[in-house]
């Protein structure tokens, strides 16, 4: 697995990471043993960048990741997030970036993860009621105390990123980016590159849609959150499926999976790009790792971009209420 310098950290990190969210929440039934095996297989493959958050499974995902890395902590670049607050039954209670909450959330994550330090600590969503300088100032305090090594933001807009960086260096921005969500190309990537930050695309496979494994909405478990996603609903599903079929055609000619082609395209967008495809199955983490062997030339990259141009995807990437939490 190729490694690259991760933003301004001076640390080399695997180009592909592993998003652990679906192991505990949102994407149907859980399988504890398979999830642990998936994390172990990722580490064996050299995928050492693990991503979780305190909201995933209301803390259960951090506990799972903490269990999986016991005895292998030195291999892992560990990222978690705070700010999206949920109640004990999973209900969403809003976004909290207040300084006193930052410390409380970090201590709770350290305990669940069973580690002494978090490598990369993100604010999961920007709190519009709290100045970003206050939130990042509190996060910087965690760095000084040795509880956190580097700071990150998720779904922050250009002005917010610059204000945050002026308070304390920000190592990475995590934002949705894939063939069907190319919004960061408009402005965000220019800002992160100007500041020397790493860019971490989450949902780099379009929440699994770009893999081609979903042909109808019934391919999703009845409890799967994606049934509520606008891009998976009604005519949007059918239009997006036609785009994916075009990607599958190119992948077949290349001799690889559609998922591998989509990841290879994303990796080719810059050495500062560190996608974190999520999975809870050993088979898929192995398949994703295979994307590193897919080399695309300029003609192939242009062909892929043309068949899935910016704004081609049908439907918003989140339901309307969740879109309001995205910092502009």
Buried (B, 14 or more C-beta within 10 A) or exposed (E): BEBBBBBBBEBEBBBBBBBBBBBBBBBBEBEBEEBBBBBBBBBBBBBBBBBBBBBBBBBBBBBBBBBBBEEEBEEBBBBBBBBBBBEEEEEEEEBBBBBEBBBEBBEBBBEBBBBEBBBBBBBBBBBEEBEBEBBBBBBBBBBEEEBBBBBBBBBBBBEBBBBBBEBBBBBBBBBBBBBBBBBBEEEBBEBBBEBBBBBBBBBBBBBBBBBBBBEEEEEBEEEBBBEEBBBBBEEBBEBBBEBBEBBBEBBEEBEBBBBBBBBBBBBBBBEBBBBBBBBBBBEBBBBBBBBBEBEBEEEBBEBBBEBBEEEBBBBEBBEEEBEEBBBE
